[in-house]
Amino acid sequence: LDLSTNKLGNDDSILQETTLQPLSKLKSLQLQHNKFMTTIPPNLLSIFPALEVLDISGNAFKGSLSSPSSSTGVAPPLQYLDMSTNLGMAGALPDLTSFAPTLQTLRLERVAFTYDNFVETVIPQLTSLTDLRLRENGLTGRVPLDDIFHKLSNLRYLYIVRNELTGQFPSLQEGAGDEVMSPVLTSAPI
């Protein structure tokens, strides 16, 4: 269901659970670049047990998503998650480790989540990632990047500019296939 770039947002009933529940077999929900300024339904991921793509970027959503496993015990087979540029979203990130077997693209650019130990503990568990974008999130600290990214053998694109991470960036391995990892590190002291 692609509702992107439609200036939606004045009618919050679109995101009511009663409106969304009949769509429980939905595989893709694209709400990016609308004008949503409401609190995101915390159980959004639980409503769609078959969801593979969720893009809510470029809105002004408030709040955070609940981890799907906390309410249903089952996480959808999410492959693509983009919550970027929702400056009203805050609090703890949902438990992304429940998507570890399937999540390939994670885009959390310019979102005010609490990222305690996120790079050190959560990212290494997301071993299916091919595309990771964490631009402008105020991530801080020294992290053992070589150890972390060694576990992410599928990673091909990394965009972590405008953070305060320190550490040594891993050497890129040859023979990783035809694709080349494209780390974009401008303004990040790594």
Disulfide bonds with the S-S distance in Angstrom:
none
